[in-house]
Amino acid sequence: MKKTRYNIGRSYIVLLASLPLLLLMVRCEIQPDFEYESSNQGGELGMTAWEYIQQSDSLSLMEEAVNAAGLSGLYSSSEAKTFIIPRNSAFRDYFKTNSISGVSEIPVADLQDMLKYHIVKAAVNFQNVELFDVTNDSPNAYDTENGEIMYLSHNSNYQVVINYGTNKSWTVITSNLEPTNGVIHITKDVVYLSL
């Protein structure tokens, strides 16, 4: 019968060496006092949509577009609206599709129309109980700043969907952020109405 030798010293050293790593992975955060500290679960930003756009690196092309269109007032207004905000990659895809190199090549009137379509004239936050039944089976129609309609709903995973039931729809990647002047939904696409 063959005897198996165990090298307990080596196993013990490996265990001791990995212990600090394990402790780092499961460390607990200690609250400094007994007062409740909010974790901002509701997505409240404490700033306007315009301020949020300006301070977010991934929205720098949106900032450039808003400035070029002269529409910063719509994003900083105190009137509650829903802002559909395309991130930088959305603008890059738009540039590529339209064979242009940047925001400066989009005619101002077209840019204004495009950006105004991305602003709904109502605060649509799908965390509100009243909107739980607004699924893809029954999307709600909302007026936008450019005079067209945008359909908003959510899918079975509670992801916000733009223009479901039309020829082209989009799923929002970050939803229900709450600036002081409404709601922000961030997309990976520049959206439009296609009937």
C-alpha positions as CSV (number, residue, x, y, z in Angstrom):
1,M,0.0,0.0,0.0
2,K,1.3,3.4,-1.1
3,K,1.5,6.1,1.6
4,T,0.4,9.6,0.6
5,R,2.5,12.4,1.9
6,Y,0.9,15.7,2.7
7,N,3.0,18.7,2.8
8,I,1.1,20.6,5.5
9,G,3.7,23.3,5.8
10,R,3.2,24.4,2.2
11,S,-0.6,24.4,2.4
12,Y,-0.5,26.4,5.6
13,I,1.7,29.0,4.0
14,V,-0.6,29.3,1.0
15,L,-3.6,29.7,3.3
16,L,-1.9,32.4,5.4
17,A,-0.8,34.2,2.3
18,S,-4.3,34.3,0.8
19,L,-6.0,35.4,4.1
20,P,-5.3,39.1,3.7
21,L,-6.8,39.0,0.1
22,L,-9.9,37.2,1.4
23,L,-10.3,39.8,4.2
24,L,-10.1,42.6,1.6
25,M,-12.8,41.0,-0.5
26,V,-15.3,40.6,2.4
27,R,-14.4,43.6,4.5
28,C,-17.3,45.5,6.1
29,E,-17.9,49.2,6.0
30,I,-18.5,50.6,9.4
31,Q,-20.9,53.5,9.8
32,P,-19.2,56.2,12.0
33,D,-22.4,56.8,14.2
34,F,-25.9,55.5,14.8
35,E,-27.6,58.0,12.5
36,Y,-29.2,56.7,9.4
37,E,-27.3,57.5,6.2
38,S,-29.2,57.5,2.9
39,S,-27.7,55.5,0.1
40,N,-29.4,57.6,-2.7
41,Q,-31.4,54.6,-3.8
42,G,-33.9,56.8,-5.6
43,G,-31.4,58.3,-8.1
44,E,-31.8,61.9,-6.9
45,L,-28.9,63.9,-8.4
46,G,-29.3,67.2,-6.6
47,M,-28.6,69.2,-9.8
48,T,-30.3,70.1,-13.1
49,A,-30.1,67.9,-16.1
50,W,-27.8,70.4,-17.7
51,E,-25.4,70.3,-14.8
52,Y,-25.4,66.5,-14.9
53,I,-24.6,66.5,-18.6
54,Q,-21.7,69.0,-18.0
55,Q,-20.1,67.0,-15.2
56,S,-20.3,63.6,-17.0
57,D,-17.4,62.6,-19.2
58,S,-19.5,60.0,-21.0
59,L,-21.9,62.8,-22.1
60,S,-19.3,65.3,-23.5
61,L,-20.7,65.0,-27.0
62,M,-24.2,65.7,-25.7
63,E,-22.8,68.8,-24.0
64,E,-21.2,69.9,-27.3
65,A,-24.5,69.3,-29.2
66,V,-26.6,71.2,-26.7
67,N,-24.2,74.1,-26.8
68,A,-24.0,74.1,-30.6
69,A,-27.9,74.0,-30.8
70,G,-28.2,76.8,-28.2
71,L,-30.6,74.7,-26.1
72,S,-28.9,74.7,-22.7
73,G,-31.9,76.6,-21.3
74,L,-34.2,73.6,-22.0
75,Y,-31.9,71.4,-19.9
76,S,-31.5,73.9,-17.0
77,S,-35.2,75.1,-16.9
78,S,-37.0,74.5,-13.6
79,E,-40.0,72.9,-15.5
80,A,-40.1,69.1,-14.9
81,K,-39.4,67.2,-18.1
82,T,-37.9,63.8,-19.2
83,F,-34.5,64.0,-20.8
84,I,-33.5,61.2,-23.1
85,I,-29.7,61.6,-23.1
86,P,-27.5,59.8,-25.7
87,R,-24.0,58.9,-24.4
88,N,-20.9,59.6,-26.4
89,S,-20.9,56.2,-28.2
90,A,-24.5,57.0,-29.5
91,F,-23.2,60.2,-31.1
92,R,-20.2,58.4,-32.6
93,D,-22.5,55.8,-34.2
94,Y,-24.7,58.7,-35.5
95,F,-21.7,60.4,-37.0
96,K,-20.6,57.1,-38.7
97,T,-24.1,56.3,-40.0
98,N,-24.4,59.8,-41.5
99,S,-20.8,60.0,-42.8
100,I,-19.9,63.1,-40.7
101,S,-17.0,63.7,-38.4
102,G,-18.7,65.6,-35.5
103,V,-21.4,67.8,-34.1
104,S,-20.2,70.8,-36.0
105,E,-21.2,69.1,-39.3
106,I,-24.9,68.8,-38.3
107,P,-27.0,71.8,-39.5
108,V,-28.2,73.7,-36.4
109,A,-31.9,73.4,-37.3
110,D,-31.5,69.6,-37.6
111,L,-29.5,69.4,-34.4
112,Q,-32.2,71.5,-32.6
113,D,-35.0,69.2,-33.9
114,M,-33.0,66.1,-32.9
115,L,-32.3,67.3,-29.4
116,K,-35.9,68.6,-28.9
117,Y,-37.2,65.1,-29.7
118,H,-35.1,63.8,-26.8
119,I,-37.1,66.0,-24.4
120,V,-40.5,64.8,-23.2
121,K,-42.8,67.5,-21.8
122,A,-43.6,65.5,-18.7
123,A,-41.5,63.8,-15.9
124,V,-41.8,60.1,-16.7
125,N,-40.2,58.1,-13.9
126,F,-40.9,54.4,-14.1
127,Q,-40.3,54.0,-10.4
128,N,-43.7,55.7,-9.9
129,V,-46.4,53.1,-9.0
130,E,-48.8,54.7,-11.5
131,L,-46.5,53.6,-14.4
132,F,-46.1,50.0,-13.4
133,D,-48.8,49.0,-15.8
134,V,-47.3,50.9,-18.7
135,T,-45.6,47.9,-20.3
136,N,-44.7,47.2,-23.9
137,D,-48.2,45.9,-24.4
138,S,-49.6,49.4,-23.7
139,P,-46.9,52.2,-24.1
140,N,-47.9,55.7,-23.2
141,A,-47.6,58.5,-25.8
142,Y,-45.9,61.8,-24.7
143,D,-45.4,65.1,-26.4
144,T,-41.8,66.1,-27.1
145,E,-40.3,69.6,-27.4
146,N,-40.1,69.2,-31.2
147,G,-43.9,68.6,-31.5
148,E,-43.6,64.8,-32.2
149,I,-44.8,61.9,-30.0
150,M,-42.5,59.6,-28.1
151,Y,-43.8,56.3,-26.7
152,L,-42.4,55.2,-23.4
153,S,-43.0,51.9,-21.6
154,H,-41.0,49.2,-19.8
155,N,-40.4,45.6,-20.7
156,S,-40.7,42.6,-18.4
157,N,-37.3,43.3,-16.9
158,Y,-38.5,46.8,-16.0
159,Q,-36.1,48.4,-18.5
160,V,-37.5,51.6,-20.1
161,V,-38.2,51.2,-23.8
162,I,-38.5,54.1,-26.2
163,N,-41.0,53.8,-29.1
164,Y,-42.0,50.2,-28.6
165,G,-44.5,49.2,-31.3
166,T,-43.1,51.5,-34.0
167,N,-40.7,50.5,-36.7
168,K,-37.7,51.2,-34.4
169,S,-37.5,51.0,-30.6
170,W,-34.6,51.4,-28.1
171,T,-34.0,50.1,-24.6
172,V,-32.6,52.6,-22.1
173,I,-29.3,51.7,-20.4
174,T,-29.7,53.9,-17.3
175,S,-33.1,55.0,-16.2
176,N,-35.0,57.0,-13.7
177,L,-32.2,59.4,-12.6
178,E,-33.7,62.4,-10.9
179,P,-32.3,65.8,-11.6
180,T,-34.0,68.7,-9.9
181,N,-35.9,69.4,-13.1
182,G,-37.4,66.0,-14.0
183,V,-36.1,62.6,-15.0
184,I,-33.1,61.4,-17.1
185,H,-32.9,58.2,-19.1
186,I,-29.6,57.5,-20.8
187,T,-29.4,55.7,-24.1
188,K,-26.8,54.1,-26.3
189,D,-28.5,55.5,-29.4
190,V,-29.8,58.8,-30.8
191,V,-33.5,58.0,-31.0
192,Y,-36.2,59.1,-33.4
193,L,-39.8,58.3,-34.3
194,S,-40.2,55.8,-37.1
195,L,-43.7,55.0,-38.0
